[in-house]
Amino acid sequence: MKEVTSEIDGLVVRSSGVWIKQKYYYLKRYLDIFSKGMKNRWKGNLTYIDLFAGPGRCLIESINKEEDGSPLIALQYDFKKYVFVEESEELIEALKSRCKNSPKFSKIEFLEGDCNNVVNKIIPQVDPAGLNLILIDPTGIDIHYKTIERIVKEKRADLLINVQLGMDITRNFLAYKKKGNNSKLGLFLGDNVDWDKLKNPRDTVKLYKERIKDLGYQTVEFKDITIKNTLNAPMYFLLFASKNPKGLRFWKEITKKDHSGQLELF
């Protein structure tokens, strides 16, 4: 994804399309209901973890407008701790600069590196006695299944995953399948994939959900949120997973209306 310089603060921003408004609409709604609905039960012991944090701001090029990215959005909600992971040194330094003026700056842990490679640094940040919300929002299928497995083992954590179906899996399906377990798709799905059973990209989604369930999660099958581009073509979808039925109820509640205010029909 292309980076450009912000006209507001002179720091790097990530170029994006207007469709990010759809994604952030659902993220904001879940952050709100999660932080408020779980605060008393967990005595405020809530942690927000962003595994692909980016620079903290995006530029919607088609309308030349900057928008807060997921880390700055999360800081608007009440968490005891925030963990921002970013591979690029330039992007994480920009993110740090943007967070410095936040009254919550002392609550932030910044980790530089590919989340798949620095997982040993991430695990200690996941509160085993509290409740965690983990956003996994890569620009491709860059999250490894084993990374998620290691982070959430014996932890209470809701997952909100950007699954790059149209932008990556569908586009590169045949090449990934030919390469097998060592491909990006192989790492995304985990070990021991029966590639002969994967006839099309949708088969990979079905398998992925099964593997997320193997970690003790439930998913809201009919509430995957498809994000479409300006031509109404599906790009990726948001997969929500929780080990707690209350989390699933929250997700159903906040997705009753789409980003335009229309009731979702399922």
Residue pairs with C-beta under 8 A, 6 or more apart in sequence:
1 14
1 15
1 16
1 139
2 14
2 15
3 12
3 13
3 14
3 15
3 55
3 90
3 91
4 12
4 13
4 15
4 59
5 11
5 12
5 13
6 12
6 13
6 57
6 59
6 66
7 66
8 57
8 66
9 57
9 97
9 98
11 55
11 57
11 94
11 97
11 98
12 55
12 90
12 91
12 94
13 55
13 57
13 58
13 59
13 66
13 94
14 54
14 55
14 57
14 58
14 59
14 69
14 91
15 58
15 59
15 61
16 58
16 59
16 60
16 61
17 60
17 61
17 62
17 229
17 230
18 60
18 62
18 63
18 230
19 227
19 228
19 229
19 230
19 235
20 58
20 60
20 67
21 60
21 67
21 259
22 225
22 227
22 228
22 258
22 259
23 137
23 162
23 227
23 238
24 67
24 68
24 70
24 73
25 258
25 259
26 225
26 238
26 254
26 255
26 259
27 70
27 73
27 135
27 160
28 73
28 76
29 254
29 255
30 133
30 160
30 240
30 250
30 251
30 254
31 48
31 73
31 74
31 76
31 77
31 133
32 77
32 254
33 250
33 253
33 254
34 46
34 77
34 133
34 158
34 247
34 250
35 46
35 77
35 78
35 79
36 78
37 246
37 250
38 46
38 131
38 246
39 46
39 78
42 130
42 131
44 78
44 80
45 80
45 127
45 129
45 130
45 131
46 78
46 79
46 80
46 81
46 130
46 131
46 132
46 133
47 79
47 80
47 81
47 82
47 83
47 125
47 126
47 127
47 130
47 131
47 132
47 133
48 74
48 77
48 79
48 81
48 82
48 83
48 132
48 133
48 135
49 82
49 83
49 85
49 122
49 125
49 126
49 132
49 133
49 134
49 135
49 151
49 157
50 70
50 71
50 74
50 82
50 83
50 84
50 85
50 134
50 135
50 137
51 85
51 115
51 122
51 134
51 135
51 136
51 137
51 138
51 143
51 147
52 85
52 86
52 87
52 115
52 135
52 136
52 137
52 138
52 139
52 142
52 143
53 69
53 70
53 71
53 84
53 85
53 86
53 91
53 92
53 95
54 69
54 70
54 71
54 86
54 91
54 95
55 69
55 86
55 90
55 91
55 92
55 94
55 95
55 98
56 68
56 69
56 71
56 72
56 94
56 95
56 98
56 99
57 66
57 67
57 68
57 69
57 72
57 94
57 98
58 66
58 67
58 68
58 69
59 65
59 66
59 67
60 66
60 67
62 230
70 135
70 137
71 82
71 84
71 95
71 98
71 99
72 98
72 99
74 82
74 135
75 82
75 99
75 102
75 104
75 108
79 107
79 133
80 107
80 127
80 130
81 107
81 108
81 109
81 125
81 127
82 104
82 107
82 108
82 109
83 108
83 109
83 111
83 122
83 125
83 126
84 92
84 95
84 99
84 108
84 109
84 110
84 111
85 111
85 112
85 113
85 115
85 118
85 122
86 92
86 95
86 110
86 111
86 112
87 112
87 113
87 114
87 115
89 112
92 110
92 112
95 110
96 110
99 105
99 108
102 108
109 125
111 118
111 121
111 122
111 125
112 118
113 121
114 142
115 122
115 143
115 147
116 142
116 143
116 144
116 147
116 187
119 147
119 150
119 151
122 151
123 150
123 151
126 132
126 151
126 152
126 155
126 157
127 155
128 154
128 155
130 156
131 156
131 157
131 158
132 155
132 156
132 157
132 158
133 157
133 158
133 160
134 151
134 152
134 157
134 158
134 159
134 160
135 160
136 143
136 148
136 159
136 160
136 161
136 162
137 160
137 161
137 162
138 162
138 164
139 164
139 167
140 164
140 167
140 168
140 184
141 163
141 164
141 168
141 169
141 184
141 185
141 188
142 184
143 161
143 188
144 187
144 188
144 190
145 187
145 188
145 189
145 190
145 208
145 211
146 187
146 190
146 191
148 159
148 212
148 215
149 190
149 215
151 157
152 159
152 215
153 215
156 243
156 244
157 243
158 240
158 241
158 242
158 243
158 244
158 247
159 212
159 217
159 239
159 240
159 241
159 242
160 238
160 239
160 240
161 238
161 239
161 240
161 241
162 236
162 237
162 238
162 239
163 169
163 205
163 208
163 236
163 237
163 238
163 239
164 235
164 236
165 201
165 205
165 234
165 236
165 237
166 233
166 234
166 235
166 236
167 235
167 236
168 184
168 236
169 176
169 185
169 201
169 204
169 205
170 201
172 184
172 185
173 185
173 200
173 201
173 204
175 183
176 183
176 184
176 185
176 186
177 183
177 185
177 195
177 198
179 186
180 186
180 193
180 195
181 187
181 191
181 192
181 193
185 204
186 193
188 208
189 204
189 207
189 208
189 211
190 211
193 207
197 203
197 207
198 204
198 207
208 239
209 219
209 221
209 239
212 219
212 239
212 241
213 219
216 243
217 241
217 242
217 243
218 241
218 242
218 243
218 245
218 248
219 239
219 240
219 241
220 240
220 248
220 251
220 252
222 266
223 240
223 251
223 252
223 255
223 266
224 237
224 238
224 239
224 240
225 237
225 238
225 255
226 234
226 236
226 237
227 234
227 235
227 236
227 237
227 238
228 234
228 235
229 235
240 247
240 248
240 251
242 248
242 251
255 264
256 263
256 264
257 263
257 264
258 264
